[in-house]
Amino acid sequence: MKRWLLKTSVVALAILLAELFSLFCLHEIEKFQKHVSAYEATAISMAAAVLFFYPVLEFSQKYLQAISRAYIKGARKAAKGNFLLVLAGILLALFLLFAAFAYLKYNKNVFKDMANAVVKMF
């Protein structure tokens, strides 16, 4: 069960990292498209799909999975075999990815909002 969870975590982190990278690329392309006509924007989107997203898929399969494995391996080493600490490391990585997605997609600063919520509690 633990081994399955770790393998699944590696794949999930790799997928989320690839999605974050592609979201960043889309975000940058959308900024540029505001200054051109609809036909030029369409051509740019098509070119971006070929030029950016194919390499992103290749990159995600090769390197992001290796990065995720290295993160999990480092978490295991730091936790000295304690599964709960490894799980905490995985959850931390997921939270950081969540914060990055919220910032890129909705321009929300999760850390600032959490700090404001804590201040309001007291």
N, C-alpha and C positions, 0 to 999 in steps of 0.2 A: 504493500500500500504506500509506504513512504517513497519507495523508488519510483512508483508510478506518478505520485504527486510531484516529485522533483523533475521528472522528465516532462510532465505536462506543464510545469512552471517554466521550464526552459523554452518550450515551444510557444507558450503564451507570451512570455516576455519578448521573444524574437518577433512575433506577429505585431505586438503593440509598438515595439520600436520601429518596425517598418512602416506601420500606419502613421506613427508620429512624424517620421521623416517625409512621407508622402503628403501629409497634411501641411507640413511646413512648406513644401514645394508648391502645393496648391495655393496656399495663402500668399506666397510671393508672386505667383502668376496672376492671381486675382488683383493684386495691387497694380500690376503693370497693365492689365486689361482695361482698367478704368480710363486709360488715356488713349485708347484706340477705338476704331469702329467695330461694329458687331462682326463683320466678316474677318477683319484682322484678328479679333479676339478668338474666333472659331479656329482660324488657322494656327494661332499660337497654342490653343488648347490641344489641337491634334498633334502638333509638333512636340509639345511637352509630354504627351502620353507616350510617344515613341522614344523621345530622347531622354526623358527623366524616369518614367515609371518602369520601363524594362530594366534599366540598370538598378533601380531600387529593388526590384524583385530579385535580381541576381545577387545584389549586395545583401539583402535580407536573408536569403537562403544560406549564403556563405559566411558572412562575417557576423551578422547580428545573432545568429544562433551560437556562434563561437563566443561572442561577448556575453550572451546570457549564460552559457555554460560556465564561463570563467567567473561570472558574478556568483552563481550558485556554488561553485567550487570554493571561491573565496569566503562566501558566507559559511559554508561547511567548516572550513579551516578555522575561521574566526570563532565559530560556535563550538569548536572542538567536539564535533559529533552530536551536539545537543540538537535534536530535531526541532524543538520549539523555537530555538534561536534562529535556526535556518529558515523556518517558516516566518519568523518576524522579519528577517532580511528580505524574503520574497515579498511580503506585504509592504515593506518600506519601498521597494522598487516599484510595486504597483501604485502606491500612493504618489510617488514622484512622477510617474508617467501620467497619472490622473491630473496632477497639478499642471503638467506641461500641456496636456490636451485642453484643459479648461482655459489656460492662458492663450493658446494659439487659436482655439475655436471661438471662444466667447470673450476674450480679453479680461478674464477674471483671475485675480491673484488669490489663490486658495489660502496661502499662508497669511496674507493680510486679513482676509475674511475670517479665518479661524481666530486670529489675534483679536479682532473686533468682537467676535462672539464671546471670547473668554472675558474680555473687559466688560462687556454688557452683563455677564453673569455676576460680576462682583461689583 
